[in-house]
Amino acid sequence: MLPVKMRTEKRFSVRLQRNSLYIMAFAMKVISQVEAQRKILEEAVSTALELASGKSDGAEVAVSKTTGISVSTRYGEVENVEFNSDGALGITVYHQNRKGSASSTDLSPQAIARTVQAALDIARYTSPDPCAGVADRELLAFDAPDLDLFHPADVSPDEAIELAARAGAGFAKGR
């Protein structure tokens, strides 16, 4: 299985007193969603690497998935509520000491194929660099520590609006 780093974006974090059963159910739901997304991202990485393998000397692929909610208020009134769910794939290919990079927010197999081809096409027009390429395997880190950076917030849109309004009121009071 390929190592995949995942990042979640959130604009605020709140600790709420809840029934521990509810918290456990929420945590299981989030873990299930993360695992499903992880499989999709790993498939995207595998597809990109397979497509690049026969046409290049090496390749590096990075994927990301970001989900979140952003709420803004102005003078105590809701100004904007935005939900986001974004994914992206970037690939760098190395061919005959030349480097080409391309990215896409579409993770479909067809879009990945076009992205890999774009990176290969770009590499044809770049200057050769004898130092360009994927690092030797013994120099790569396969045992990176878990930094415990994934802490999803269980906040509903209504709670997010309330938090944004309170934050705005506190800011206005401090002026």
C-alpha angles and dihedrals in degrees: 000000000000119000110253123187116210128196130192124202124211131166097211140013125211131181111215129185106244140159107279091230090057091049091050091050091049092049091050091049092051092046090050091051092047092050091050091050091045091057091050091050093046090051090051091051092047092049092050094047092047092050092048097042098080095041103044142042092238144338142205122207129193125186132184138186122194127183129173152119128251122196126185128184131189123200090347095307126110108255102173141358116190129181117195136190112172132169131184141180125201125187132190117193128194120207125168091343091308124119131213129177133190137163140198138190090207110086097188116125091247092053091046090053090051091048093051090048091049091053090049091049091050091050090058090064102042125096117261116257116190089207095053117109146080114305118257112272094246089059095054122096113235096161102055112162120252104252093196094232100146111096111149116200117230096216124142120217089254091052090047091053091050091049093049091049091049092048091050092048091050091049092049091048091054094056 
